[in-house]
Amino acid sequence: MTLFCSNCNERAGYMFIDEVILKVEAGNGGDGCTAFRREKYVPMGGPYGGNGGHGADIIFKVDEGLHTLIDLRYQKIIKGPKGENGRGKNQHGKGAQPLIVKVPQGTVVTDLDTGLVIADLSKKNQEELIAKGGRGGRGNTAFKTQTNTAPDFSEKGEEGERRKIKVEVKLLADVGLVGLPSVGKSTIISCVSASRPKIAAYHFTTLTPNLGVVKASNNRSFVMADLPGLIEGASLGEGLGDKFLKHIERTRVIVHVVDMSGSEGRDPYEDYLLINKELEAFNKDLLKKPMIVLANKMDLAGAKENLQEFRKKVNCEIYEVSGVLNKGLDVVVNRLADILDTIPYNPLYDESQVESHILYKFKKEEPFTITRDDDGTWVVSGKEVEKIFKMTKFTSDEAIKRFAKRLRRMGIDDKLIKMGAKTGDSVRILDFYFDFTE
């Protein structure tokens, strides 16, 4: 979507960006060091290699000054720095500082591979871990034991978490105004708040949600959102599509604005049914929210007669208003404040939809799987196996023996034999091949 700058003739990108898809890669851990103490007067100096530093975590943090994801719009990847490598003299590498990404309040982050919500950043100054940095590899000093006093191997750093995510803003508003184009939503929010949306006599004047703080009696206030006009098929992408329907999900009360005069040549009741149908198609839980109807444009001819018929068909609170004349809106504002006083704040997602990093980290999984390619190669895969492989430095015989021993302890050798593997068969882990030995 594009627009033209009001102060010049140059074309500019539309600034309200509420959804982006990108990759995040937390920093890898630093590599451990293999070193030995060799001072002149220190006999039998032993191992002296330090550990690598922790890779950078990627953390999203709420910034109340942001209202759009424009800063992330053209980023394809967010990559955290690697931890420092360990050094000799038992010097550990420095851990990388977390990479803080600032996002608007109301941002939801979803893992596209699992479909689970990683974070719902709906609170002030809230921080959430999106991708965890890898731990640093251990230096050879860490592997010193009574039976192996001079290990000549160390580890590579652990790979940081990698995710493909969807980042979307779902506006934090207590009340959402919905309705077909040109029913008067923008006029109403301009009357009850300091919001100044664009108002004109054509459809889709509002191209972005407008927020306004509404003051009611007894020093109460709430946030109202004027959402762009919906049309039939909006939940499937028609018109402005479902681009803005998601902003209704956080609202606690829905205000359905209906042009009761039928000035656009439409039947008010049919308008009411159409919008409810689109809300239900997008998210059936939306119709469970408290809803009131604003019968707008009551100053126009035919509105009174249409309202009489409308009341016979709709079992809902209905208020007669005129946005143009600013009539009847004070009563509506106080009624909305009364309703909001009785509705608790509930989280947008339940526990089954949200990924817990604790549960995710210790989730019970098969340690490995073994398959066979058409060429007869045995393929060993699995997160734990691949992690061990990536962190192994195949630079010494001792490191190779340790790697083989760890696989044997996991039961991979026994499983291969059980599946019919023979000495000399080719075994692949990721893109690397090994010869199997019984």
Secondary structure, DSSP 4 states (H G I P E B T S, - for coil): -EEE-TTSS-EEE-S---EEEEEEEPPPPPPP---B---TT-TT--B-PPPPPPPPPEEEEE-TT--S-GGGTT-SEEEPPPPPPPBTTTBPPPPPPPEEEEE-TTEEEEETTT--EEEEE-STT-EEEEEPPPPPPPPGGGG--SS-SS----BPPPPPPEEEEEEEE----SEEEE-STTSSHHHHHHHHSS------SSTT---S-EEEEEE-STT-EEEEEEPPPP-TTGGGT-TTGGGTGGGGTT-SEEEEEEETT-TTS--HHHHHHHHHHHHHHH-GGGGGS-EEEEEE-TTSTTHHHHHHHHHHH--SEEEE-BTTTTBSHHHHHHHHHHHHHT-----SS-GGGB--HHHHHT----S-EEEE-TTS-EEEE-HHHHHHHHTB-TTSHHHHHHHHHHHHHHTHHHHHHHTT--TT-EEEETTEEEE---
